[in-house]
């Protein structure tokens, strides 16, 4: 209760500061003009500070419980949505709970790894990505979430042979596999496949246009021309379980099934050569991994925990900017 009061009072105080700042500088309202992406708005630091205060207070009071943290951040977001709307501005935010593109050239941002996944200097986004050539992966442990999105970029060195599935992303709850997302070869037709061990069933997409390799030599090193990006969504409310999967931004799997009372608290996320069904060895490069409580899409983000993305829209302009928690506290 004290933590919630601290959060609410902090947000209100920040807003009072904003109004005072506007009055002292002679502005009766917030005026938006044409702004390039990523350029600071005059009042944006105050909004940043309020989100940081919310995150710090909630993280400390909940011992890192992201269900609690997200609810508190949504309170802050709704406050600013209402106040900005009075100025004729549509405001929105998204928290990227975890983002990693292996730009530290190691696995220090991860909880751990299985097997021997290798960070390599083959460029897609930034200078590095992760190479997997077996059942080998990295994993991130986060406090339980009943609603989660995860996104990954994958370049396939080899595709699974007929009737085999190579999984590159997995959700786990207290050691129990809830969902794996992978690529299935259905008699030389490639499809997404979501498999749930806890439910004992799987779901597949219509055929997708998947490509391999596409590497080229540039500036003294091998680089990849393109990657496919995949995203998966899981929500468990005790009655229903909702599952969605996207391929290059297109929704391919959308299922609602009866809850088996499992997956209420996703606490481990795996990326890389997570598993195989049938046979073969998974071999691919992965990059631009992100975890959020909202749809992520194609944008890649810096290696921050968390990373906030703000968007502003009025009749005159539309812009988006983001910042990371670590960056603000340097």
Beta strands, then each sheet from edge to edge (+ up, - down):
strand 1: 90-100
strand 2: 112-114
strand 3: 118-120
strand 4: 129-132
strand 5: 137-145
strand 6: 147-156
strand 7: 165-173
strand 8: 176-185
strand 9: 190-196
strand 10: 201-207
strand 11: 215-218
strand 12: 221-224
strand 13: 228-236
strand 14: 240-247
strand 15: 250-258
strand 16: 266-277
strand 17: 284-292
strand 18: 307-313
strand 19: 318-324
sheet 1: 3+ 4- 17+ 1- 18+ 19-
sheet 2: 2+ 5- 16+ 7- 8+ 9- 10+
sheet 3: 3+ 4- 17+ 6- 13+ 14- 15+
sheet 4: 11+ 12-
end
